[in-house]
């Protein structure tokens, strides 16, 4: 199986992803491919809480994950640096009043209020090293108490990415875990999912007791 195309890279450049979204309504097949559907189901299953107040999804592309995440969030901010991608996402999510679609570049722009969920899926390995370091340094500051950061990335090398998924997640654990608690995840031949929590009790069972 070949790797999915790159998402919203600062390595390849925003213009590259604008061109991809102008050429196709769904450049990565996020609505149809089984890999994408399965990834979405695993991503949702990895979230420790049933509901979140404010979720943030940078690199939303055409909004394939956004619709699923919106069902778990009171409010979801879905952003992308590509104007063409934002056009697709706005059209796909127009019937969801709780979703705000924003033309933002990540990690330069975050929601103003602390988030209790941040989902970075198949995005961070396309950031330039300086932007990747900024994301990992600033992420805890944008989480509310007991908020979750979920990262999900393809495990195989991608030509225009600055780092592979395994190395990225190893770096994230090194940088984040002095501040955040690693509370779960998933790993198979294709993808790696990791979830971190800022403060609070990590037990889902205790939270429901």
C-alpha positions in Angstrom: 0.0 0.0 0.0 1.4 3.4 -0.9 1.5 6.3 1.6 -1.3 8.9 1.5 -0.3 12.1 -0.2 1.2 14.8 2.0 -1.1 17.2 3.9 -0.5 20.9 4.2 3.2 20.9 4.3 5.5 23.9 4.9 8.1 21.7 3.3 6.3 21.5 0.0 4.7 24.9 0.4 1.2 26.1 0.7 0.9 26.7 -3.1 1.5 23.0 -3.7 -1.5 22.1 -1.5 -3.6 24.8 -3.0 -2.9 23.3 -6.4 -3.8 19.8 -5.1 -7.2 21.0 -3.8 -7.9 22.9 -7.0 -7.2 19.8 -9.0 -9.3 17.4 -6.9 -12.3 17.8 -4.6 -10.8 15.2 -2.3 -7.0 14.9 -2.9 -6.4 12.1 -0.3 -9.7 10.2 -0.6 -10.6 11.0 3.0 -14.3 10.4 2.3 -13.9 7.1 0.4 -10.6 5.3 1.1 -10.8 2.5 3.7 -7.4 3.6 5.2 -8.9 7.0 5.9 -12.2 5.6 7.3 -10.3 3.2 9.5 -7.9 5.8 10.7 -10.8 8.1 11.6 -12.5 5.3 13.6 -9.2 4.5 15.5 -8.6 8.2 16.1 -12.1 8.6 17.7 -11.7 5.5 19.7 -8.4 6.8 21.2 -10.1 9.9 22.6 -10.5 9.3 26.3 -13.6 11.4 26.8 -17.0 11.2 25.2 -17.5 15.0 24.9 -15.2 18.0 24.6 -16.1 21.6 25.0 -13.7 23.2 22.5 -11.8 21.1 19.9 -9.1 22.3 17.5 -8.1 20.5 14.3 -5.3 22.2 12.4 -4.6 20.9 8.9 -8.3 20.0 8.3 -8.0 19.7 4.5 -11.5 19.0 3.1 -13.0 18.3 6.5 -13.1 14.5 6.4 -12.1 14.2 10.1 -13.8 17.4 11.1 -17.3 16.1 10.7 -16.5 13.1 12.9 -14.7 15.3 15.5 -17.6 17.7 15.6 -19.9 15.0 16.8 -17.7 14.8 19.9 -17.2 18.5 20.5 -19.5 21.4 21.6 -17.5 23.6 19.3 -14.8 22.6 16.8 -12.3 25.0 15.2 -11.0 23.4 11.9 -8.2 25.3 10.2 -6.0 25.0 7.2 -3.2 27.1 5.6 -4.5 26.4 2.1 -7.3 28.7 0.9 -8.5 26.0 -1.6 -8.7 23.4 1.2 -10.7 25.9 3.3 -13.2 26.3 0.4 -13.7 22.5 0.3 -14.0 22.2 4.1 -16.5 25.1 4.3 -18.7 23.4 1.7 -18.5 20.0 3.4 -19.2 21.4 6.9 -21.7 24.1 6.0 -24.6 22.2 7.8 -22.8 22.1 11.1 -23.2 25.3 13.1 -20.9 24.2 15.8 -17.9 24.1 13.4 -15.8 27.1 12.7 -13.6 26.8 9.6 -10.6 29.1 9.7 -7.9 30.0 7.2 -5.0 29.8 9.6 -1.4 28.7 9.4 -0.2 26.3 12.1 1.4 26.7 14.6 1.3 30.4 14.2 -2.4 30.6 15.0 -4.4 28.9 17.7 -7.9 29.5 19.1 -7.9 32.3 21.7 -9.4 30.2 24.4 -7.7 27.1 25.9 -8.8 23.9 24.1 -9.7 20.7 25.8 -9.0 18.8 22.6 -6.3 19.4 20.0 -6.0 16.8 17.1 -2.9 17.0 14.8 -3.4 14.3 12.2 -0.9 13.7 9.4 0.3 17.3 9.6 3.2 17.8 11.9 5.8 15.9 9.9 5.3 18.4 7.1 6.3 21.3 9.3 9.7 22.8 9.0 11.9 21.9 12.0 11.5 25.4 13.6 7.7 25.2 13.2 7.6 21.7 14.6 9.6 22.7 17.6 7.3 25.7 18.1 4.2 23.4 18.0 5.7 21.0 20.6 6.8 23.8 22.8 3.5 25.7 22.7 0.9 22.9 22.7 0.7 22.5 26.5 0.0 26.2 26.8 -3.1 25.9 24.6 -4.7 23.0 26.6 -7.2 23.4 29.4 -6.8 21.5 32.6 -7.3 17.7 31.8 -7.3 18.6 28.1 -6.1 16.1 25.4 -3.6 16.4 22.6 -3.9 13.7 20.0 -1.3 13.1 17.3 -1.8 10.6 14.4 0.7 10.1 11.6 1.6 7.7 8.8 4.6 5.5 9.8 6.4 5.3 6.5 8.8 7.8 5.0 7.2 10.5 2.8 9.4 12.3 0.3 8.3 15.9 1.1 8.0 15.5 4.9 10.8 16.8 7.1 10.6 13.7 9.4 9.0 10.3 9.5 6.0 9.5 11.7 7.9 7.3 14.2 10.7 9.8 14.7 8.1 12.6 15.0 6.2 10.8 17.7 9.4 9.8 19.6 10.4 13.5 19.5 6.9 14.5 20.7 7.1 12.1 23.7 10.6 13.5 24.6 9.4 17.1 24.4 5.9 16.8 25.8 6.1 14.4 28.6 7.8 16.6 31.1 4.5 18.6 31.0 1.9 16.2 29.6 1.0 12.7 30.6 0.9 10.1 27.9 -2.5 8.4 28.4 -2.9 6.1 25.4 -2.6 5.4 21.7 -2.5 2.9 18.9 0.2 1.6 16.5 0.1 -0.7 13.5 2.0 -1.1 10.3 0.6 2.1 8.8 -0.1 4.6 11.5 0.8 5.7 15.0 -1.6 7.5 17.4 -0.6 9.0 20.7 -2.7 10.9 23.2 -1.4 13.2 26.0 -3.3 14.8 28.8 -2.6 18.1 30.7 -3.3 17.5 34.4 -6.3 15.7 35.8 -7.0 12.0 36.3 -6.0 9.8 33.4 -8.5 7.0 34.2 -11.6 6.9 32.0 -13.2 4.5 34.5 -12.6 6.8 37.4 -14.0 9.7 35.5 -17.2 7.8 35.0 -17.5 6.6 38.6 
